[in-house]
Amino acid sequence: MKPLYIKEIARLAEVEPWQAENCIELLEDGATVPFISRYRKERTGTLDEVKVGTIKYELGRFNELDTRKDAIVKSIREQEKLTPELEKRIAECLDMRVLEDIYLPFKPKRKTKASVAQEKGLGPLAEMMMTLEVPQFEKYAASFINKEVPTVDDALEGARNIIAENISQREIVRSELRKFYCQKARFTSKESRAKSLAKGDSENESADEAARNKYSNFFNSSEDLSRMPAHRLLAALRGANEGYLSIKLDVDEDTSHRILSKLIYQGRKCSSYSLYSQMEEAISDSLKRLLHPSIENEVIAIAKEKADLESIKVFGENLRQLLLAPPLGQRRTMAIDPGFRTGCKVVCLDQQGNLLHNDTIYPHPPQNEKTMAIKKISNMIEAYKIEIIAIGNGTAGRETEAFLKHFALPPEIKVYSVSEDGASIYSASPTAREEFPDYDITVRGAVSIGRRLMDPLAELVKIDPKSLGVGQYQHDVNQALLKDKLNEVVESAVNSVGVNLNTASKHLLSYVSGIDQGVAQNIVDYRAENGAFKSRKELLKVKRLGAKAFEQAAGFLRIPGAANLLDNSAVHPEQYETVARMAAAANVAVETLVGNKDALGSIDLKAFVTDKTGLVTLHDIVSELAKPGRDPRESIKILEFSDQISTIEDIHPGMELPGIVTNITAFGAFVDFGIKENGLIHISQMGNGRRINSPTEVLKLHQHIKVRVLDVDVNRKRIGLKLIV
């Protein structure tokens, strides 16, 4: 990696150059973000996952930049126009857009007005005009009249076209104009012409009208692009893509023209007024015909990139909180996927989440078979020794929960409402078909609901993160970037918790540092053929799992009941010898040292510092030995919704209600308080008088909170809320 790039990556990541350089070396050597941030703290100066992830992202961008530079240099060299100065400028360029600006004059082009004028021999006239010194200008222009250029006006028009294109390709012009647009442009939108629909197609007409209403607040709208919230920009761009909005950037044309004139004239004056008039016309033409459309697209793209990153960050934070939701643990579980007409699908699972039984009950209209439903539930609870009940929170969820609570359940059995987001996606997925080839999607969905109560992380990794309903405009952002970022979040969550090597599915294993899907399948196959793993070292017997993969993965894998207690901890095998020396210094066996705070407190850590192991790592080891294998996730809680409300008509301003945060966006948080519609706490209603920059400063996904109702719009199904602190 070039020193120039390292310095810039360090600046962007807000770290020291040596930290960026060491981190890049580790990444290029195949290390993962979780491994670097957990086990290579001395090398990076204790950079956390966020910083390491930023460095990884910027490293990828600079690798792309280098690839593009190679292609550009090759193209210019083939044109025999590559000078040492130009090659140096390309080599030192740090921005892809600036690089494209440098390349623009050399980029192969289709036929343009300027190229036609060049073919007619008007290049020298244009070049002379751009010097601003043309003696006897009209006479000189007339000298270019020929068969293809019959008049002076034709000659001047062609020269202006050449000048306009020349101006539009100047790097400094594009840079300054782009900067002006980014700072001062206003994003304007208005209603576009109605989509053409099949005559008499009332269903399509109704859907079209609903979609148009969704974008109605963008009709005749104008706001500063630099201050436009990410969610509004993405919504407006979606409306434009769907054909409901027409959008553009408005800037002050006089200011734009002055910027160009200043750069072209550079304080000089034209030798004649007629030459000045021609130059001004060329500048105006360049601005309106060439520069504005191009810069407008670029600046909208820049704003969208920023909005994408902001939205993906919010999505990532929500996803992490969802994945790290409190697990209930291994319990014999009854899971119910509720419904009205089609009934409620009921499944019974053992402690490991294996399907034992499934049935359907119909306690709701139109069947109202409450007695039969109670009988079936009672029999299943007794037959399968059920300990907990999980109910999906979708259609008929609250009604099913009320039905069960009205029915006299054994007092030791708790009922939990579980988010159904993504359950239907999982049910129809190849993963679900592979797990349950003999069952339909309703059974698979109910199983997923039950398993995500027992261990949300282990179950949710099977579902595409985009389908979990915790983002904003996730279908509108850069999909490749979204996928990469969300995969990083899943990988981070999985590795922060740790994975039981002997029970984890291949889907969960595939997110462990250093393990891909193929190796994950090989681990599962090895386990099936040879029984449970007895030690971490045994991993090296797995096909395609070599020393490098072992190094990256071992510290995140757990083996409960292993002969070596460290195999069920976050202590990396490369530090087992260090732990043995610590135990010897404390005059105890390793087994006795684990969990022994007194013995651990007696150790002088400075005595164990080496070139590769510093005090930071040693403190991490001691912390882990004090509480080996501790799950970082919180304990699960039950929220009792208010029994005063069942529909939006029951909601009134001033009411105070308990609720659960179901989604967090840049502009606010959505809250479920037991009815079909979620309410919205706008960011302005969260701070209790103080300014909040992001809802994540005060709220977490699935957090239990109390809210006050501010306003209710029954027709639009909207409920405004205030957070009660």
Beta strands, then each sheet from edge to edge (+ up, - down):
strand 1: 186-191
strand 2: 221-224
strand 3: 245-250
strand 4: 333-337
strand 5: 344-349
strand 6: 355-361
strand 7: 388-392
strand 8: 414-418
strand 9: 499-500
strand 10: 557-558
strand 11: 656-664
strand 12: 668-672
strand 13: 679-682
strand 14: 704-713
strand 15: 718-723
sheet 1: 2+ 1- 3+
sheet 2: 6+ 5- 4+ 7+ 8+
sheet 3: 9+ 10+
sheet 4: 11+ 12- 13+ 15+ 14- 11+
end
